[in-house]
């Protein structure tokens, strides 16, 4: 006698509840590590998930917001220059504007004091003019905000190698403080392929004084990644790229002492710690 296989049928309401729970869990695992600190990401609940989505702004800049379960969350990139204290985002919804306050706490990053020859610190007038011109071009891409919703907020490592903990490091040359390090350095040999960590569109490529050969990728709504010191490009401005696609190869172009990838992540124009979006390094 053959055994009978039974199928359990769940009520429609139960299935919908299970689906909501699974979607909520999936959305949560895609979120970066939160931390309302300079160089971190403040994740702020701005209300129930709804359509159309409200507009969210921080210090006059549009902010990425995503649905997390049944709630909408704003992801605010906090510049390294942010001072601890109470800040707020502005939410524009159905013709009304409301403020949501949040607290920023301090984070102490390392400082390195170096004494070097003045020629290694002070730029010539020609180099200084070049850097100023390049900054205008770079900021045009890094400050941009597209209408695309990111496919994911969890990034794959663009290369596999030892990651430095230099994000936020401030170097002081001959008593003169420089801007803190705004990315993650990954030490790998020249020629190592750099893979796109998520789907996106190439905003710009170019050779810059400090960054060397550079690729900038827009993943949507102010979520942007930056790749510097390349030895070669594999993409050009306007290209649509998929996660895992080669963007270029590691090099030592620009103002560097050896081959490595400088990997940067930006939200609403602010450089934030890339480690918040990556799986833990093995």
Secondary structure by P-SEA (a helix, b strand, c coil): cbbbbbbbbbcaaaaaaaaaaaaaaaaaaacccccccccbbbbbbcccccccbbbbbcccbbbbbbbcccbbbbbbbbcccccccbbbbbbbcccbbbbbbbbbbbbbbbbbbbbcccccccccaaaaaaaaaaaaaaaaaaacccccccccccccccccccccccccbbbbccccccccccbbbbbbcccccccccccccccccccccccccbbbbbccccbbbbbccccccccccccccccccccbbbbbcccccbbbbbbbbbcccccccccccccccc
